[in-house]
Amino acid sequence: MERHNAFSKSLYWLFEKLLSVKEIKNKDISLPKKFLIVRQHNQLGDLLSGVSLFRAIKETYPNSNITLIVSPFNYPGVIKNKFIDKTYIYNNRKIYNPFYLVKFIKLLRSGYDVTIVPVVVSISFTSNLIARIAKSNIRIGCSSLDGKKNTSYFFFDRRVKLDWRKHPDANVSERSLDIVRPFGINTQNFKSEISFDESDIMTADIFLKANYFTKKNIIIGLHVGAGKIPNRWSLLKFIELIEQLHKFYKAKFYLTCSTADTNVVNFIKNNSKISLAVFMNKKITEVAALIEKSDLFISNDTGIMHVAGTTNTAQISIFGPTNPFNWAPIGENKLFIRKSEIIDDISVKDVYDHCELLLAKNEKVKEIV
């Protein structure tokens, strides 16, 4: 351990000697046009929650151009995003390929007015280094996060101290803006967004037609899986909820899932008395298009929750250990439920009551009831 720490300190010392830039206290960044944003260190949900940053740049500088560096894992969250002009997928497994490396460095050295490394959950040395390698007039990064020093702060000439301990319940969509607010970049619209097109809508329509959904049906989508086990509400409770909603609203249901959720989806299907359609392994834009056509979407605290949050559809998010004030989608008809860090402390009645509250506003329900 001591050898490892000594090596790390030596490495950081070397980087600081070779690549450090002088800090500039001035918050004036003139009228930048070309932005580079490095977010390869964020998960899908983090990236979707941070769409407010892209919107803020476009609102502040309408003629600006944004290049975004993402990872293979969070890239689906920005496919067809209307605020992003160019996307590059950084794959650390390919970095030792000389052809890939040359192409990547060429992108970084093509020249930018401002490079930004957003920080929401943790500090990424790799993202900071990418920002330093980029040819940019201005580099904006954090100097510390919640009192923890950014050990590679010296890569940035504009350094921002981020501390959310005084505002622990601030939503991530707002936190994403704190890195640029000192420079006059801001927005009052914190809603996330996924841009989908006619092909995505057609995929959703074909699915609905194939499973005999009609415009008169109350259509309810559910996402019963989650990457983190503590974020999964009981499958038996999901089954009971589906049966209650079907009994009162005659609703029709579909489940969204990936291959990783196959077992939980099969359990639901095999143990439910209600017919359930499955929308499996679809593009994020196609999932968003389907949810947009739904009357209600219910999910655990996971990536698809954030996808649903970009739509205008009424939504209920079920939370356990995570703080929903930080991570729940915001907007009209977006509700969350949390009782404790144990997600199964939430009862079927808790969720059903929230469903009633949202569905009471639905014109289709008024006809049924």
Secondary structure, DSSP 8 states (H G I E B T S, - for coil): -HHHHHHHHHHHHHHHHHH-----------S--EEEEE-TTS-HHHHHHTHHHHHHHHHHSTT-EEEEEE-TTTGGGGTT-TT-SEEEE--TTSTTSHHHHHHHHHHHTT-EEEEE---SS---HHHHHHHHHS-EEEEEEEEEETTEE-TTGGG-SEEEEE--TTSTT--HHHHTTTTTGGGT---S---------HHHHHHHHHHHHHTT--TTS-EEEEE---SSGGG---HHHHHHHHHHHHHHH--EEEEEE-GGGHHHHHHHHHH-SS-EEEEES--HHHHHHHHHT-SEEEEESSHHHHHHHTSSS-EEEE-SSS-HHHHS--STTEEEE-SSSSGGGS-HHHHHHHHHHHHTT-HHHHHH-
